[in-house]
Amino acid sequence: MTRSKTIAALMALAAAMLTTGCAAPRSAVDYAAFRSTRPASILILPPLNESPDINASAGMLAQLTMPLAESGYYVLPVALVAETFRNNGLDSPAEAQGVAAGKLREIFGADAALYVKVTKYGSTYTVLSSQAVVAAEARLVDLKTGAVLWNGTATASDAEGRNSGAGGIVGLLVTAVVKQIVGSLSDASFPVAGITSQRLVSAGRPNGILYGPRSPKYLSD
């Protein structure tokens, strides 16, 4: 191959790579079942907790209703749902999530159920920094058929956007100590769980759930 042909081939390869890199990302979620079912009401099941923090399940559960309601769905009151499970001897999230889809439909009358698992919840500390991190994954299940309509993951941290250079090394040490003290006296992860829940189950986000029938954007996605 001549030098000119080699250069031309390399330029063509570079152009192809550039085009591939600039292409819009494809959705990683198959929405076919979701679009054919279009649930109107959602039952949020108590989240499973894989983190060492005992507050994780309650912390996430308390903040999942708002983003779903804002996305256009009727969400069954979580307090009523929790009381119903307790009255039936189901005291743990694992027991609640183990109930068959058809039985949940029979008891609560919802179109779909949201199954959530908290994988990270709590603060981590190092010499110069600390951060509260909350990560979770979820799947939406059709209670009529048991089919999975959607699944996704999300994470958030209170370290996002933090100016780590402010105050130099002494400032970093002081900030880390203060955050550790405050975090030990309160649930520093709770507001972070709110951000995670918004990212996890808000419609209009990449690979997120579709808008529900109570949203003005219903059927636009």
C-alpha positions, 0 to 999 in steps of 0.5 A: 500500500502506498503512503497516500493510500495509507494516510487515506485509510487512517483518515477514514478510520479516524472519521468512522471512530469520531462518528461513532463517538458522537452518536447519540447513546441508545436506550439500554431499556426495552420499553415494549412491555411498559408501553403495552401495559401503561400502569396507572397505579403503583405499589411501593414495596419496602426496599431490601437493604444490602447496606450495613445501615439499618436506616436504609430501607426506611430512608429510601421508602420515605422518598420514593412516593414524590417522584412517582407521583410527579411522574403521573402515577397514583401511589398507594400510601406507604404507611397503609401498605406497611400496616397491611403487611404487618397485620398479615405477619409480614414484618420484613422487606424480604417477606413483603417482596416475596409475596406473589404478584397476583396476591399483591394485586388481589390485596392492594388493587394496584396495576404494578409494584416497585421492587427496590434494593438499597445497595449503598447507604451511609457515610464513609470517612478518610483522613481528608474527606467524608461523604454520604453515598446512597445507591439503589436499584429498582424494577417495576413489575406488572401485577397482572402478569408478573412481567418486568416492565422496567428496571434501573439503578441510581446513585448520589453522594453529598460530595458531588460538586464539593470544592475540595480545595477550599481552605488548604490541608487544615480546612480539609481536616476540619471539614472532615472532622465536622462532617464526621461528628454531624454524620454521627449525630444525624442521618446524613444519608437521608437527604442523599437518598432523596436525590437517589430516589429522584434519579431512580424513579423520575420520568423524563430521565435517560432509561427512566420510567415512562410518564404516567396517566396523571402527567401532562406529558403522558404518551409523549415518551 
